[in-house]
């Protein structure tokens, strides 16, 4: 019997101004993309989907990126630290019981160290591949954020099946959609009034869904396009709303950061 998660929040986060062509093959113009995590309340635990950028970015992007271009591309505020966002909703970082890491890029894995008490989920092959990524995408990683002895000593589970039912009740399903990286994960969240699919980076913008096009930096473009098709099929099959993490249009449709979704 399927039960439901109680509530879902998209957390406020720094944003990055970037050329859309870096996110979807064939896209044009400049976009301002959120770099978020999501919090899901379930009767068996408090689940975090992605941990956003390293919290120091919220104080000053230069603390992480130095003189790299990202420093001037990112806009942030101290209150956007993921630990402060969680507290703003009435929880503490110690209340988080499960963390789903969509993949190891720095805008998703930066806050892992904040949750040593949690159980962590990562896609197959993700750590091995990201330990030696191709030179053209090395700038997307800070391996010390997820390969440090401390973080690697956490309670990690590798998702080895196409779908993992997190609590065994159908409320939160982890879906393996490889392409952007080998272990890319998305999540289906069943709520009392609606179903929501959190994309991670299976897609970056709506154009990727409309055109079935990959990100130019994807690990495997053909797998990425197949995953886009499977992502769309999942949303149609479950009559779910798609929440593309990096598309500000989707955030507007869901009411913006911090809004309670049931």
N, C-alpha and C positions, 0 to 999 in steps of 0.2 A: 504494500500500500504506500502510495506516494504521499509524503507530508510536504510542508512548505517551510522555507526560510522565513523568518519574521520580517526583517527589514534590510534594506541595502542603502548605502550612501556612497556617492562618488566624492572623494576627498579633494579639497582645494589644493592646488599645487603650483609650482613655478610653471611658466610657459616659455616656449622657444619660438622665435620667429625664423622661418626657414623656407627655402624654395620648395614648392610642392613637388617639383620634378625629382627631388631627393627622396620622396616618399611613395610616389606612384609613377610608373612608366607612362609618359605621355601627359602628365599633369602640368599645369602652367600657373604662374602667379606665386604670390607669397602668402603663407598661412601662419597663423599663430596657434601652436599646438600645446595643449595641456600635457603635463608629465606626471600623471596621477597614480594613486592606489585607490582601492575600493574596500569598504568594510561591509561585511555581511553578518547579520545576527541570526543565529540558529539556536534551537533549544539545547543542542549538544556542544555548542562552542561559538566563539567569535572568530570569524574567518577574514583574513586579509588577502586580497588578490593584488599582488605586486606591492612594492614598498617605495616606489618613486626614486628620485635622485637622493644621493647622499645628503643628509639634512644640512650639511654646511653650505650647500648651494643656496638655501633659503636665507642665510645670513649674508653671503657674498659669493656669487659664482666663481670668482677668481680664486677662492680658497680651494676649489677642486681643479679648475681648468687653467689657472694661471693666465698666461698670455695667449692661450689658444682662442680661436674665434668664438667658441661657445660662451665665453665670458660676456661678450657683448650681445650675444643672441638671446640670452636667457633673462627673463624678468622674474624677480622673486621677492618675497617678503618673509621676515622671520616667523610670522604666525603660520606659514604654510608648511613648516616642518611636520612630517607625518605623525610624530609623537604628539605634537600640539593639536593637530587636527583630530586625532583619536580622543584626546582629553576633552576637546571642545564638545564632542558628542556624548560626554558623560562616562567614558570608559578610560582605562589606563592601558599602557602598552603591555602590562603583565596580564591583562584580561584576554589578549589574543592567544588563541589555542592552536590555530592552523594558519599557515602562510602558503599560498599558492604562488610560485614564481613563474610568470609566463615565459620568461627567458632571461638570459644573463646580461643583457645590455644595461649600461649604467643608469639609464633613466627608469629602470624597473627593479634593479637589484641593490640600489644604494643604501637602503635602510634595513637590510636583513639583520644586521648585528643587534638591532634594538629588541629582538624578540627571542632570546635564548630559550625561553620556556616552551616555545611553540613546536608543533610538528610541521615540517616543511615538505613541499611537493615540487618536484622538478621533472622536466620531460626527459626521455631517453636520449643519451648521447650528448646532452647539453654541456655538462662540465668538461667532458673530454674534448669536444670540439672547441669550446671557448678558451681552453687552455692554450691552443695554438691556432688562432683565427687567421684568415688570410690578411696580408698586409693592408689591403684597401679598406678593411673594416676594423682594424685594431683600435682606432680612435673611439669606437663605440663601447669599449670595455675598460673597466678598472678591475682587473682580476683580484686585487687585494680585498675587494668588497665581498666576494663570494668564495674565493679560494683560500682565505686566511685560515690558519689552523683553528681559530675560534669558531668561525662560521661553519667550517667543514665538520666540526665536532657536534654540530646540532643534529637533531633527529630528522634525518632526510629520508624521504620515500621517493623512489623513481617511479614515475607513471609508465608502466610497461605495456599497457593495453590502450586501444583507441579511445576508450571511455572509462573513467574511474568515478564511481558513485561515492562521494566523499564520506557520507555518513550511512550509506546503505539504505536510504529512504527516498531517494530521487530528488531531494531538495536542491542539492548542489552537485553538478556533474562536471568533472574536469575532462576536457576534450583535447586530444593530441592532434594538432594541425601543423605538421612540419612544413618548412619552406623558408620562412624568415630566418629561422635557425633550426637545427635538427630537433630540438626539444620543445619548440613553441607550443604553448598551451593557451586555450581559451576556457571559459567556464559558462555553463548554463545554470542560472539561478531561478528556481521556481518560487515565486512569492504569492501571497494570498490573492492578489488581483491581477497578476500578470507574470509572464516569464521574460527574463532578460538574459541576453548573451553578452558577456564581457569579452571583448575580442583579444585583449593583449595586443600583440603586433601581427596577428594573422592578417589583418588589414590595417592601414594607417589613416585612410581617408575614404569618404563615400565613393569617390571615383574608382577606387580599387574594387569595390563591390559591383558597381555599375558596369565596369569594363572588364572585369576578371583579369586585372593586371597586377603584377608583383611590384614590390619595392625594388629599385635598382640594386640595392645592397643585399637583397635576399641571398641566403646560402644556396638555394636551389629554386630557380624560377619556375620550373615545371611543377615541382611539388607545391610551391607556393600557390600557383594558380589552381591546382587541384584542391588545396585546402580552402581557398576562397569559395570554390564551388560547394564544398562540403559544409562550410560555415553557413552559406546561404540556405542550403538544404536543411540544416539544423534549425535555423530560425523559422523557416516555413513549416517544417514538420511540427514544431513546438508552439507555433503561433506566438513567437517571441519577438521582443523588441531588441534590436541590435544597438549596443552601446560601444561605438568605436572610440577607444581611449584617447586617441590623438586628434579627433575631429571636434572642433569647438561647436559645430552645428548640432552634433549629437548631445553635447552637454547642454546646449540651450533647450533642446527638446525635452530633456529630463529635468529641467528646472534649475540647472547650475550646481555648483559644488555644495555639499552639505545638506542637500534636500533629501528628506526621508522618502524612500521609494518602498511601497508595500505591494 
